[in-house]
Amino acid sequence: MDAVRAQGFAFTYPDAPARTFGPLDWRVAQGSFTLLVGATGCGKTTLLRCLKPALAPTGAQEGRLEVLGREPAAFDAADGAAQVGYVAQNPENQLVCDTVWHELAFALENIGLDQNAMRRRVAEVAHFFGIEPWFRASVADLSGGQQQMVNLAAVLACQPRLLVLDEPTAQLDPVAEKNFLHALFRVNRELGITVVMATHAPEATAPYATDLVELANGQVRPVAVPCATADAPALGPASAFGPASAIPSPRVEGASGGSENPLLDVEAAPRPIREVSSARPIREVSPAATREAPPVLSFRDAHFRYSREAGWVVRGLDLDVRMGDVHAVVGGNGCGKSTLLRLAAGVLRPERGRVANRLAARQALLPQNPKALFVCDTVAEELREWQRGCGYGDDAVDAALGRFSLAAHAARHPYDLSGGQQQLLAFAKILLTDPDLLLLDEPTKGLDTPTKRALADAVRSCARSGATVVLVTHDLAFAARVADRATMLFDGEAACTEPAEEFFAGNLFYRPVPDAFFRTWRAGAGEPRADDGPDGGSSAPSRPGPLVSSGGGLRTSLEGEPLPAAGAGASGAHTLDPNDGTAR
């Protein structure tokens, strides 16, 4: 009996103009470790949710789908929870209890397991995953890697026969990712549990996988499991990937604005339009000259903690970010990277020390949760939200929709997009503001290789046009591609800051995997090769067109509080909580 068998299976969301996928045929053998890859928005999450009865999306299903020999609708709630486990991309969205031990027991309580059996199962999974040292800790105090390990342990406490995971390592640092994947490998090999995992980074998981399939054009097809090789390209900024003329980049004539981003507000005076020609080299300023550029963002002995009873998240932080640089910040989960961005933006203020931001009046923050920026009913309305205050035209909105492959989804609600598409929408929205300082928190999560390449083009174009970018990421391949400098955070401090090429070449653990994203840039002009696999193959969309817009303005106070738009009363402005997107 197969763990999963689909025959002519298709799915269509209500009121959708076309099927999300299918009809497709797919078999997953029991005991296998199957990776599912595919382009951003192709329907991977929808397909995986169809395997879990309690999470099956609302819509029309056609054909036949069997999970462990039964149709998903035949599972009752308790049986479905016990037979099929599901681990989502964002661990915080799946955690429902306040402490680790209660989280491990929660699902067992829901299926009515007796107390003795419950205690035994909790003890088993806690010991198997090495959770004892933080067994009684608050889940809010755990790192991202620890939270995801708790999610996996809580699911396995129900002893499922099929484990389904949707990009579970997308927000984990390299060390936490390896620990998680090794634990997953043991679950598959030692416990015999079938694993189906969606990912945009199959190279990292390839040593553990038995099968790899791609969802493309509504069909599932088997592809070769990629092998990570040692012939990675040179590390460092864009110039290290070949001649600059061989890497065309979209032309950007930025717009500015945004009245209801927590970091953006508008002013009446129009801003000069930046014009960037794709014929210009990727770096107009020599590395030596860049090293002499003045810092536009500085931390001096900065300390921050979220309460007086809590430990320091940032302690004694000293860091300079130079004008025109793309500056990558890496480090373990929970080391303070997102806190650093919020301190830079003025959303948080240091308890001790100083943060000086010369570009605070023209900055934009992409939060880790893109939904924090969404307040409108359609994708197109989201991109137009700051149009009046910023002065960019409909042509800029249309160009952004096309550039980031969102035109077909212009009338959809932002919450109905896939995770990767939401990420693109949020990035496109803040890019229309044409900020001088761009603060990006995990911008590539949920993105496939061609889309990630378009994002890299946009980031480099911003830097080439004179903007400064601070990038927090666990995507080392992306950071090595776009960054000029890299900083590692550890114990609340900047452990080191080096040119990106030196940083990644000399790092033992923070060394990029030669994945499809790397290989697309080795190909010369940034176009994918035929042998690049599912994320870098010939089915990749064509390179996005230019983003053209007119000028505008935006401003914030140094503390990050939005200032009223010119011509509007103070009551017309409001802030948006960067954590949950609620207006205040």
Helices and strands as residue ranges (DSSP letters): E 4-12, E 21-28, E 33-38, H 44-50, G 53-55, E 60-67, G 72-74, H 77-83, E 84-87, G 91-93, H 100-110, H 115-128, G 132-134, G 139-141, H 144-156, E 162-166, H 174-191, E 194-198, H 202-205, G 206-208, E 211-216, E 219-222, G 238-241, G 244-246, E 252-253, H 287-291, E 295-304, E 314-322, E 326-331, H 337-345, E 352-357, G 360-362, E 363-366, G 370-373, H 379-384, H 387-390, H 394-403, G 407-409, G 414-416, H 419-431, E 437-441, H 449-464, E 468-472, H 476-482, E 485-490, E 493-499, H 500-505, H 516-522, E 547-548, G 570-572
